[in-house]
Amino acid sequence: MSRALKNRLRATALWFATFLLMIVISVPGLWVVLSGFRPNREILAKPPVWIPEKLTLNNFAKIFGFGQDQVAIPVLEYFRNSLVIATTSTLIALIIGMAGGYAFARFRFRFKNTWFLGLMLFRTVPGIALSLPVFMLWSRLGIIDTKLGLIIVYVSLNVPFTIWLIDGFFRQIPGSLSEAAQVDGCTRWQAFWRIEFPLARSGIAAAGVFAFLTSWNEFALASQLTRSTDSKTLPVGLMDFTAQFTIDWAGMSAMAFIIIVPALILTFIVQKHLIAGLTFGGVKG
């Protein structure tokens, strides 16, 4: 067997194994999406009904308050809360992350490595482990059950990751470019905005997507820090479909679909920058 044929067979086997793995990973998500478009009795059927007999929009009409069979769940309010909290916390985390990442990549200061290591160690702490101390502190500050409370928590969770990621991208950009721009008359801020920022834009976009998805999908802390419609997010709102003895799986799946769609749209819009950001610096010129 020739070497070329072996390489082709190896590549085909790798592609096939990757394809099977992606199918296995995608099955739970596809099941949730399909369950949002079929009745509860079909979801609970035994043996399972893998191929839906009939797709319907009744579940979505029900949770949005249309039709006869309505569910008293304020989905639009939950969606608005999630959008405000995730967007605001992402923007703040990106601003701090760009400043911190640029500082770590370009400047020398005392205890630089210690500060960076401390940020990374903070990121390793599971969010649920912080729920009790955060709840006690937020209770004293009077920001339990508020959007501000969740925004502060999500910013603190996302800042270490955005600093780490953006720092890596700025390190890939030669500092001589900024120095040359300053020699030509630019200030440091102008050199950053006109030279370095455009080159690191893909990495910043990637950091923004990950920060947004973290805030958008987070459940553990949000379930502890929110109580009312004014601050509950969509993941927490999923629990409204559970009762003492029953669970409305169809309504829950429909709402899960609503949670998935914005994340997919955002990823699709910035996929060019996301792919470039994740592969930036991986290939040497």
Number of C-alpha atoms within 10 A of each C-alpha: 5 6 8 9 10 11 11 11 12 12 12 12 12 12 12 12 12 12 12 12 11 11 12 11 11 11 11 11 15 13 14 19 19 20 25 27 21 22 21 17 10 17 19 12 10 8 7 9 11 11 8 14 10 9 12 15 12 21 26 21 17 18 23 17 15 13 10 9 11 15 18 11 17 16 21 12 17 22 20 16 21 25 18 17 24 25 19 20 27 29 15 18 28 25 16 18 27 24 15 20 26 21 16 22 20 13 8 10 8 7 9 13 12 10 12 16 14 12 16 16 11 13 16 11 11 11 16 13 11 13 18 13 10 19 17 12 13 18 14 10 10 11 16 21 21 19 22 15 22 26 21 15 20 27 24 16 22 25 27 24 23 28 28 21 20 28 24 19 23 24 16 14 17 11 13 9 14 22 14 12 17 16 11 10 10 15 14 13 12 15 20 19 13 14 15 20 18 12 17 24 18 24 27 26 22 24 27 22 18 17 25 25 18 16 26 27 18 19 18 16 20 25 17 16 24 20 14 11 16 14 25 26 32 27 21 21 21 22 13 16 19 13 9 5 5 8 14 17 21 27 27 23 25 26 25 20 20 17 19 15 11 14 16 12 11 13 17 11 11 16 17 13 19 23 14 18 22 16 12 18 14 10 6 5 4
